[in-house]
Amino acid sequence: MSTVDQNQRRRRGTGLIALDAERAFPGYTLFAPLTGGGTVHLIDLRGEDVHTWRLPYRPGRHARILPGGNLAYNGVLPGEKALFPMWHKYRGGVLDVYAPDGTVLREHRDPLQHHDAHHLDDGGILYTALEPLTGTEAAGVRGGVPGSEAAGGTVWADTIKEVDTEGNAVWSWRAAEHLDREAFALHPDYAREHWPLINSVTPLADGNILASLRSVSAVVVISRATGEILWRTAPGTVSQQHHPTELPSGNLLVFDNGVFRPGHDVPYSRVIEIDRAGTIAWEYHDPARESFFAPFMGSAQRLPNGNTLVTDSPAGRLFEVTADGLLVWEYVVPYFGGYEEAEVRGLFPAEPNAVFRAYRYAADELPWLEAGR
């Protein structure tokens, strides 16, 4: 038995790695370890826990603080079968809102929900889900590895749903109805089990919908009125990206993973700000590009002082950079564990410290925390 820890990420060191207190945005960082069993952590700039939630479901991706201070959390619905090998890796199904003391305030369930759920200011939820395509509908999906469909030749296609506070459907959108198969073909190295893999969905200021289509490397704006695609990133702008968000200027901040980036033989990840003309207005990558590469997951949050909080998800590495690209805060999640489901553990046998997204909050966004200090 070796005396050396065989987990490289844990061996390199965890917890607070770096802090420039003068330049970092003051506040608290929220994250939910994907194999943490349902524990959500809120830490200060020193990396110390100031509050935790211990919830009954492991994360179906992430948690965030709502206006007023309650916690929105996507949990994994227990007892569901795997629709395809990767399904247990990113499915959810339980969409809850919790008080600071862990009391559940609202709950919505949908066993086909996955990746993202955006809790709206009116109490509704906008989220991604799946529907099965078979026969000619499945065959009509372009790209991907031939013969890699889910059981029965099924291609699971994305839908976007919005429900009100009572769980009633108020709006929906289907990729199968609105996406052009040729213009939004799967990358040829992707399995045909899931198309186009929407990993992020959020409302824009104008009421339309912003979505990230990972497996076809596109960020799109969907018309809420008609369902049509109003805007998309030009091919090659992003590669297997995550978490586009709208900035006050109308530009979009995107975590660009960089998998299969055209014209690059060495992969690297970056965070980019794109204007609506499609031009990259700002970009961050590590000075040694190859040292920052997240092949899956990831997020970026523009902070009020102009800094950007970045989540290097697979590495459990959270860091903050200035507009000039200077790193001013870095923290490595110290919580490691294995996935429960055999299907996922077989694909990811190591014990990860991964998180899907992290968010930074100012003190005035957490009135209950400040009141108790």
N, C-alpha and C positions, 0 to 999 in steps of 0.2 A: 504494500500500500504506500503510495507516494506521500511525502509530507508537503508537497507543493500543491497548492490549490489549482486544479485543472480548469477552473473557470477564468478565462482570460480577462473578462471585463471586471470581475470582482478582484482579481489579482492586481489590476492596475490602480485600484483605489476608488473609493466611493465617498459620498457625502460632498461637502463643500470643497471645491478645488481651487476656485479663484473668486476674488471680490475686489472691485474698485468701488468703494462705498460712495465716492464723490460723483461718479458717473452712472452707476446703476440706478434704475428706476425704483424708488422705495415702495415696498409693498410686500405681498405674500403670494407664493406660487402654489398652485393647486395641481395635483396629479394623482392618478389612480393606477398603480402597477397592474399590468394585465394578468399576472398570475398571483395577485395578492389576495384573492379570495373575497374581495369586496371592501377592502380598506382604502379609504381616500385620505390623502395627506395634504395638509396646508402647512407650508414651511415659511419661515422668514428668510431674509437675505443671508443670514448666517447658516442656513441649512437646518435650523432647529424646528421641530414640529411645534406648531402653536395650536393645532386642532386636528382631530381625526374623526372620520365617520366610519363605523364598522357596519357594513350593509349586508343583507342576506344573499346577494347575488354577486358573482365575480363580474368584472367589468365587461360589458358589451361595447367596449372601446373606451369611453371617457366620461368625465364629469366636468361641470362648469357651474359657476355661481350666477344666479339670476339677479336682476335688479331687485333690491330689497334684502338680499343676502341668503335666500334659500338655495339649496343644491339640486341641480338637475343631473340625473344619473341614468345611464343606459346600462342595464344589467343583462346577463345571459339567462334566458328562460330555461329552467332545468328540464331534463328528460326528453329533449328533442332529438330526433335522428339526424344524422349527417346527410344532407342533400347531395353533397359531393365532398371529396377529401378536405378541402379548405374551409368548408362551411363553419365548422366549430371554431375556427381561428378568428373569424370576424363577425359572427352573428351576434344578435342581441335578443330583443323580444320583450324586455320589461323596461318601460319608459316611466321613470318615477321622478317625483319632486319630494325632497326631504327638508325638514326643518334642521337648524343647526344641531339640535339634540338627537337627530336621527329618526324623528317621527315622520312616517310617510304621510304626505299631504295629498298627493294625487298619483294615480297609476293608470297607465294604458299598456295593454299587451297586444302584441302582434308577432306570432312565431316566425314570420318571414322578414322581420325588420333586421337590418344589418348596418354596420359602420356608423352612420350619423343620424342624430335626431336633434333638431334645433327647436328648443322650447321657446315659444313666441311670447311676446309681452302680454297678450290677451289670455294666456293659459293654454292655448292650442299647441300642437306639435307638428312640425314639418319633418318628415323622415323618409329614409330610403328603405325599400323592401324589394321582394322578388315575385315573379310570376313565371310559370313554366311555359316554354315554347316547345312544341313537338312537331313532327312531320315536316311539311313544307315550310312552316314558320321557322322551325329550328334550322333547316337547311338553308334558309335565306340569309342567316347571319353569316357575314363574310369573315375570312381570316381565321387565325388560330391553327392549332395543330390538328390535322385531320384525324377523326375518330376519337377525339378527347372529350366528347360530350359527357354529361352526367348520365346516370342509369336510364336506360330506355331511349337513348338518343336525345335526351332533353337538354336544351339550352335554357338556363335560368336567366331571365331578362329582368332588368331593373325597372322598378316603378318608383314614383315619388308620391307620397300621400300627405295630406294635411287633415288632422282631426281637431275637433273643438275640445273644450274642457270635459265634456261628457263622453268623448271617444267617438262622436259622430263624424263621418267623413264629410268634409266640406270642399275638398279639391283633390284632384289626382292627375297623374301624368304617366304615360307608358312609353318606354323606349321603343317598344315594338311598333307603336303607332306613329311616333314622331321622328325617329332617327332614320336618316338615309343609310342603308346598309353598306353602300360603297364608300361614302364619305366618313363613316364611323366604323370601319372594319377593325377587328381584333388584330393586335400585333401577331405576326406569324408564329412566334414562340410561346404564345399564351394558350392555355387550355380553353376549349370551347364550352366549358361548363357554366360560365357566367359572362354575360355581356350587357353593357360595356363596363361594368364594375364601377358604380358611382360610390365614391368614398367620402363625399362631402356635399352637403346641400344647405343653402342658407338664403333667406330673402334679401333682396337688394332694396336700397332706399326708394326706388321707383315702383316697388311692388312685384317686380319680376324675380325670377329664381336663378341663383348662381349655383352651378354644379360642376364637380370634378369627375371626369370619366377616365379612370386610371388606365384601363387596358386598351384604350384607343388614343391615349395621350392627348386629351383635349379638355380645356375648360370652356364651358358654354354658359350662355344666358338664355333661359327659357321664358317665353312669353306666358305669363299667368293667364292671359285672356284666351290665347289660341293654342298654346302648347308648342308652337313652332320655335326653332332655334333662331334667336335674334342676332347672336354674336358667338364666335368661337375663336380661340387662339389659332393662329396659322400653324399648319403642320411643321413640327420641328422646334417650335418655341418652348414647349415643355415635354418632359419624358416621364411618364408614369407618376405624375404629380399628385399632391395632396393639398387639402385645406386652403383653397382660395377664399379670401375675404375682401370685402370692399372697404377701401379707405375713404376718409372724408372728401378727398379730392375726386373720388370716382375711380381712381386707379385700383388695380387688384393686386394683392399680395399673395404669392403662391410659394409653397414648398415644392421645389422641382427636384424630384429624386434623382433623375439622371440615368435611369436604367434604359439601355438601348438608345442613348442620345445620338442622333445622326451626326456623323462626321467626327466622332470622338472614340478613340480606341481605349482610353482609360476613363472609367466612369467616376463621376464625382457628383455630389449634391450641392445645391445652392438655394438661396431664397431670392426671388425676383419680384419686382414691382412692375406691372405691365399697365400701360395706358390703354384707352379704348381704341386707339389706332393700331395697337398691337406692338408698340415699341417698348423695349425694356428700359424703364426709367431709372431703375436702381437694382443693384445686384450684390449679394454677399456670397462668397465662397471662402473656404479656409485658404490662407496664404499658400499652404501646401495642398493643392486642390484634392489630391487623392486621399488625404487623411480624413476628410469629411465626406463619407458616402453612406447614405441610408438607403438600401435597396428597396425597402418597403416602409410604409407609414411615414409619419413626420408632420410637423405643423410649424406655423410662424404667426406671431401676434405682434402688431405694431403697437408700441406703448405710447402713452401720452407725451413723453419727453422726446419722442422721435427714435428711441432705441427699438430694437426688435428682439423679442424672445423667441428662441428657436428650440424645437424639440427634435433631437436626433433619436427617434423612437426606438429602433432596435437596440441601440447602445444604452438606453436609459439615461441619455446625456442631455441636460437642459442647460442652455447658455444664452447670454444676452450680448448683443453687439450694438455699437453706436452706428449712426448714419455713415461714419467714415470707415466702418468695418473693424473697429477695435473691440476685442472681447473684454467685457467688464464684469461678468458674473458667469460662473460655471458650477454645476452641481451634477453629480452622478448618483442616480437612484440606488440605494443600498439594499433594496428588497428583491431577492431572487427566489424563483420557484418554478416548478414544472407545470405544464398544462394538464388539466384533469383528463380530458378526453383522449383516448388511445390514438384516434385519427390524427390529432394535432401533435401529440407527443412524438408520434412516429416521424412527422415532418420536421419537428423542432425539438430534438431530444435533449438539448442542453437546457439548463435552468436560466431563463432570461430574466432581466430586470427591466423589460420593455414597458413603455407607456405609449399610448396612442397620441395624446396631446397633453400639453401643460398650458396653464393660463396664469398670468400675473394680475393681481388685484390691488388697487390702492386701498388704504385703510378705510376711507369713507364708503367703500363698497361693501364693507363687512361691519356694519354698525354693532351687531351682536358681539363680535370679537373685541372690538375696542371698548364696549361697555363693560366687558368682564375682565378687563386687564387692569 
